[in-house]
Amino acid sequence: MTATALPTPVRWHRPLLVLAVATAALAVACLVGMLVDDRTLLGVNVWEKPLKFAISTAIYAVTWSWLIGQLARFRRVAWWAGTIGVALLAIELVIIVGAAAAGITSHFNVATPLNVTLWAIMAFSITALWVATFVVSILLFRVRLGDAARTVAIRAGAVIALIGMGLAFLMTGPQGSQISNYEGVIGAHTVGVADGGPGIPLLGWSTVAGDLRIPHFVGMHALQAIPLVLIAIELLSRRVARLREVTVRRRLVIVVVAAYPATLALLTGQALRGQSIVHPDAVTLALGAGIAVAALAAATVILIRTPQQSAAPADSPSERVAA
């Protein structure tokens, strides 16, 4: 009788894990700050922005800490890329928290030489972080990440997340009246109106104009969203025998991977046109419906026409084929 192999221990990237714990604590501190400090900036509590960045950074750090731990090759390169990322994110958070404590904006602020310097440091940090993330993303294509469906989900999620991170650069150029008179601010989250208008609670996304934070957020978190869809499919496979076939799961993930950047492009175009996420026009609705219908049709075809195969155990060699 063959003994069952014990699961391989998870090798976490410890600096990123420490960052995740620290930013989780920072998020709690920001929540307390929102309760005891009633100062506002651009229409929201001064601690709301640090709170959002703390939560986003914690999610990023946990995800990449785990992914770097999966690398059997080039581990040293990945470790240094992750560690450099920790330093860059820490610098950005220090500036954001410091600005909140001082009651001033951290992003797009060029009102004084100090603000210009801090904004330049942040711009450099996020650019270098993108490069470090790109390096580790490339390494993910050199290792197996579970079965074929999981490999596709993680690799595609990493690539789309890089695109989402890159969309942040659309916010940094002068917009509207800033071209002729910047008044200490160059760049904006919103398109069509100045930052600080009505927005969705906590998220802050504009309800009256286009908001580039939306495609940035949706794209950046593809690395979590796409694998979560796969996890839902895997859980559903306990009840639906068809989904126990790795080929079916992989093809369904490919449908999600195709629909995700299409949705991301739609959200980006909507924001650049100055259109609020809560007030889509007929064109946006039609394109969104087209993406949804196409994805649903493709998934239906996969479930109906894919030849039935005997379900293989989760740890069988047939499920470990890389995408």
TAQUIZI-V978763 format. One record per residue. N is the residue number from 1. RES is the residue in three letters. D_LAST is the distance of its C-alpha to the last C-alpha in Angstrom with 2 decimals. Layout:
N,RES,D_LAST ; N,RES,D_LAST
//
This chain:
1,MET,31.82 ; 2,THR,28.64 ; 3,ALA,28.62 ; 4,THR,25.84 ; 5,ALA,24.01 ; 6,LEU,24.74 ; 7,PRO,21.99 ; 8,THR,21.24 ; 9,PRO,23.42 ; 10,VAL,21.97 ; 11,ARG,22.84 ; 12,TRP,23.87 ; 13,HIS,24.75 ; 14,ARG,28.43 ; 15,PRO,29.76 ; 16,LEU,27.33 ; 17,LEU,28.22 ; 18,VAL,31.88 ; 19,LEU,31.40 ; 20,ALA,29.91 ; 21,VAL,33.00 ; 22,ALA,35.33 ; 23,THR,34.05 ; 24,ALA,34.25 ; 25,ALA,37.86 ; 26,LEU,38.37 ; 27,ALA,37.27 ; 28,VAL,39.91 ; 29,ALA,42.46 ; 30,CYS,41.76 ; 31,LEU,42.30 ; 32,VAL,45.61 ; 33,GLY,46.41 ; 34,MET,45.96 ; 35,LEU,48.44 ; 36,VAL,51.10 ; 37,ASP,50.78 ; 38,ASP,51.57 ; 39,ARG,51.16 ; 40,THR,49.08 ; 41,LEU,47.41 ; 42,LEU,46.39 ; 43,GLY,47.21 ; 44,VAL,45.14 ; 45,ASN,45.85 ; 46,VAL,45.40 ; 47,TRP,43.10 ; 48,GLU,40.66 ; 49,LYS,38.65 ; 50,PRO,38.33 ; 51,LEU,37.29 ; 52,LYS,34.38 ; 53,PHE,33.23 ; 54,ALA,33.63 ; 55,ILE,31.47 ; 56,SER,28.72 ; 57,THR,28.85 ; 58,ALA,28.72 ; 59,ILE,25.52 ; 60,TYR,23.96 ; 61,ALA,25.27 ; 62,VAL,24.10 ; 63,THR,20.51 ; 64,TRP,20.25 ; 65,SER,22.35 ; 66,TRP,19.85 ; 67,LEU,16.77 ; 68,ILE,18.77 ; 69,GLY,19.67 ; 70,GLN,16.13 ; 71,LEU,16.15 ; 72,ALA,17.31 ; 73,ARG,17.77 ; 74,PHE,19.69 ; 75,ARG,21.02 ; 76,ARG,24.39 ; 77,VAL,23.22 ; 78,ALA,21.27 ; 79,TRP,24.37 ; 80,TRP,26.67 ; 81,ALA,24.61 ; 82,GLY,24.64 ; 83,THR,28.32 ; 84,ILE,29.28 ; 85,GLY,27.60 ; 86,VAL,29.84 ; 87,ALA,32.90 ; 88,LEU,32.10 ; 89,LEU,31.56 ; 90,ALA,34.73 ; 91,ILE,36.70 ; 92,GLU,35.65 ; 93,LEU,36.53 ; 94,VAL,39.87 ; 95,ILE,40.81 ; 96,ILE,39.80 ; 97,VAL,41.71 ; 98,GLY,44.65 ; 99,ALA,44.92 ; 100,ALA,44.91 ; 101,ALA,47.64 ; 102,ALA,49.64 ; 103,GLY,49.18 ; 104,ILE,47.67 ; 105,THR,44.42 ; 106,SER,41.81 ; 107,HIS,39.71 ; 108,PHE,41.25 ; 109,ASN,44.56 ; 110,VAL,46.52 ; 111,ALA,49.99 ; 112,THR,51.15 ; 113,PRO,50.31 ; 114,LEU,48.87 ; 115,ASN,46.62 ; 116,VAL,45.48 ; 117,THR,44.65 ; 118,LEU,42.72 ; 119,TRP,40.74 ; 120,ALA,39.98 ; 121,ILE,38.78 ; 122,MET,36.47 ; 123,ALA,35.13 ; 124,PHE,34.47 ; 125,SER,32.84 ; 126,ILE,30.34 ; 127,THR,29.52 ; 128,ALA,29.04 ; 129,LEU,26.94 ; 130,TRP,24.60 ; 131,VAL,24.34 ; 132,ALA,23.76 ; 133,THR,20.98 ; 134,PHE,19.42 ; 135,VAL,19.60 ; 136,VAL,17.84 ; 137,SER,15.09 ; 138,ILE,14.50 ; 139,LEU,14.44 ; 140,LEU,11.63 ; 141,PHE,9.34 ; 142,ARG,11.00 ; 143,VAL,10.38 ; 144,ARG,8.47 ; 145,LEU,9.44 ; 146,GLY,9.96 ; 147,ASP,8.17 ; 148,ALA,4.89 ; 149,ALA,7.30 ; 150,ARG,8.68 ; 151,THR,6.06 ; 152,VAL,5.83 ; 153,ALA,9.55 ; 154,ILE,10.56 ; 155,ARG,9.25 ; 156,ALA,10.58 ; 157,GLY,13.55 ; 158,ALA,14.41 ; 159,VAL,14.55 ; 160,ILE,16.62 ; 161,ALA,18.71 ; 162,LEU,19.65 ; 163,ILE,20.81 ; 164,GLY,22.75 ; 165,MET,24.38 ; 166,GLY,25.34 ; 167,LEU,27.05 ; 168,ALA,29.65 ; 169,PHE,31.21 ; 170,LEU,32.40 ; 171,MET,34.84 ; 172,THR,36.49 ; 173,GLY,38.45 ; 174,PRO,41.98 ; 175,GLN,42.25 ; 176,GLY,45.23 ; 177,SER,48.54 ; 178,GLN,46.95 ; 179,ILE,46.95 ; 180,SER,50.74 ; 181,ASN,51.51 ; 182,TYR,48.84 ; 183,GLU,51.24 ; 184,GLY,49.29 ; 185,VAL,45.91 ; 186,ILE,43.25 ; 187,GLY,40.10 ; 188,ALA,39.44 ; 189,HIS,36.98 ; 190,THR,38.58 ; 191,VAL,39.23 ; 192,GLY,42.64 ; 193,VAL,44.45 ; 194,ALA,45.00 ; 195,ASP,42.97 ; 196,GLY,44.60 ; 197,GLY,45.23 ; 198,PRO,44.46 ; 199,GLY,40.97 ; 200,ILE,38.87 ; 201,PRO,40.02 ; 202,LEU,38.18 ; 203,LEU,35.35 ; 204,GLY,38.09 ; 205,TRP,36.36 ; 206,SER,39.12 ; 207,THR,40.50 ; 208,VAL,42.59 ; 209,ALA,40.45 ; 210,GLY,36.98 ; 211,ASP,35.16 ; 212,LEU,32.45 ; 213,ARG,31.60 ; 214,ILE,29.86 ; 215,PRO,26.94 ; 216,HIS,26.85 ; 217,PHE,26.56 ; 218,VAL,24.09 ; 219,GLY,21.74 ; 220,MET,22.20 ; 221,HIS,21.36 ; 222,ALA,18.11 ; 223,LEU,16.57 ; 224,GLN,18.59 ; 225,ALA,18.79 ; 226,ILE,15.22 ; 227,PRO,14.44 ; 228,LEU,17.94 ; 229,VAL,17.23 ; 230,LEU,14.46 ; 231,ILE,17.08 ; 232,ALA,19.56 ; 233,ILE,17.53 ; 234,GLU,17.16 ; 235,LEU,20.90 ; 236,LEU,21.73 ; 237,SER,20.08 ; 238,ARG,23.10 ; 239,ARG,25.24 ; 240,VAL,23.10 ; 241,ALA,22.01 ; 242,ARG,19.74 ; 243,LEU,17.40 ; 244,ARG,17.09 ; 245,GLU,14.65 ; 246,VAL,11.04 ; 247,THR,10.35 ; 248,VAL,12.97 ; 249,ARG,11.85 ; 250,ARG,8.37 ; 251,ARG,10.55 ; 252,LEU,13.14 ; 253,VAL,11.16 ; 254,ILE,10.41 ; 255,VAL,14.20 ; 256,VAL,15.01 ; 257,VAL,13.11 ; 258,ALA,15.15 ; 259,ALA,18.29 ; 260,TYR,18.28 ; 261,PRO,18.96 ; 262,ALA,21.29 ; 263,THR,23.18 ; 264,LEU,23.23 ; 265,ALA,24.75 ; 266,LEU,27.25 ; 267,LEU,28.33 ; 268,THR,28.76 ; 269,GLY,30.84 ; 270,GLN,32.85 ; 271,ALA,33.69 ; 272,LEU,34.66 ; 273,ARG,36.95 ; 274,GLY,38.75 ; 275,GLN,37.88 ; 276,SER,37.73 ; 277,ILE,34.78 ; 278,VAL,37.38 ; 279,HIS,39.10 ; 280,PRO,36.57 ; 281,ASP,38.24 ; 282,ALA,37.78 ; 283,VAL,35.27 ; 284,THR,33.00 ; 285,LEU,33.34 ; 286,ALA,32.66 ; 287,LEU,29.49 ; 288,GLY,28.28 ; 289,ALA,29.15 ; 290,GLY,27.37 ; 291,ILE,24.06 ; 292,ALA,24.58 ; 293,VAL,25.67 ; 294,ALA,22.84 ; 295,ALA,20.24 ; 296,LEU,22.35 ; 297,ALA,22.77 ; 298,ALA,19.10 ; 299,ALA,18.49 ; 300,THR,21.56 ; 301,VAL,20.52 ; 302,ILE,17.22 ; 303,LEU,19.35 ; 304,ILE,22.08 ; 305,ARG,20.70 ; 306,THR,17.60 ; 307,PRO,19.16 ; 308,GLN,20.02 ; 309,GLN,18.49 ; 310,SER,19.93 ; 311,ALA,18.54 ; 312,ALA,17.03 ; 313,PRO,18.08 ; 314,ALA,15.96 ; 315,ASP,16.06 ; 316,SER,15.53 ; 317,PRO,13.52 ; 318,SER,11.80 ; 319,GLU,10.20 ; 320,ARG,9.12 ; 321,VAL,6.49 ; 322,ALA,3.79 ; 323,ALA,0.00
//
